[in-house]
Amino acid sequence: MNEAMNTSEIGVQKPDSASAKLCHFINYFLVVC
């Protein structure tokens, strides 16, 4: 979960990576499922 938190922080700092952030979130969700 720490990695997800870091990704979220990076997404906030870099709005351009919103797509990448969403992709990582989806991948993380799929892995959890």
GIWO-V572641 format. One record per residue. N is the residue number from 1. RES is the residue in one small letter. PHI is phi in whole degrees, 0 to 359 (* if undefined). PSI is psi in radians with two decimals (NA if undefined). D_LAST is the distance of its C-alpha to the last C-alpha in Angstrom with 2 decimals. Layout:
BEGIN
n:N res:RES phi:PHI psi:PSI d_last:D_LAST
n:N res:RES phi:PHI psi:PSI d_last:D_LAST
END
This chain:
BEGIN
n:1 res:m phi:* psi:-0.47 d_last:14.26
n:2 res:n phi:299 psi:-0.69 d_last:17.87
n:3 res:e phi:297 psi:-0.72 d_last:17.15
n:4 res:a phi:297 psi:-0.70 d_last:15.26
n:5 res:m phi:298 psi:-0.79 d_last:18.33
n:6 res:n phi:298 psi:-0.72 d_last:20.68
n:7 res:t phi:298 psi:-0.70 d_last:19.19
n:8 res:s phi:297 psi:-0.77 d_last:19.65
n:9 res:e phi:298 psi:-0.75 d_last:23.20
n:10 res:i phi:297 psi:-0.71 d_last:23.97
n:11 res:g phi:299 psi:-0.67 d_last:22.88
n:12 res:v phi:292 psi:-0.67 d_last:25.29
n:13 res:q phi:286 psi:-0.54 d_last:28.01
n:14 res:k phi:238 psi:1.55 d_last:27.59
n:15 res:p phi:304 psi:-0.52 d_last:27.18
n:16 res:d phi:298 psi:-0.43 d_last:27.58
n:17 res:s phi:266 psi:0.39 d_last:24.19
n:18 res:a phi:300 psi:-0.73 d_last:22.47
n:19 res:s phi:298 psi:-0.81 d_last:21.11
n:20 res:a phi:297 psi:-0.71 d_last:19.85
n:21 res:k phi:300 psi:-0.81 d_last:18.33
n:22 res:l phi:298 psi:-0.73 d_last:16.46
n:23 res:c phi:299 psi:-0.80 d_last:15.34
n:24 res:h phi:297 psi:-0.71 d_last:14.15
n:25 res:f phi:298 psi:-0.77 d_last:12.31
n:26 res:i phi:297 psi:-0.79 d_last:10.52
n:27 res:n phi:299 psi:-0.76 d_last:9.86
n:28 res:y phi:298 psi:-0.76 d_last:8.67
n:29 res:f phi:298 psi:-0.77 d_last:6.26
n:30 res:l phi:297 psi:-0.69 d_last:5.06
n:31 res:v phi:296 psi:-0.72 d_last:5.40
n:32 res:v phi:297 psi:-0.72 d_last:3.80
n:33 res:c phi:290 psi:NA d_last:0.00
END
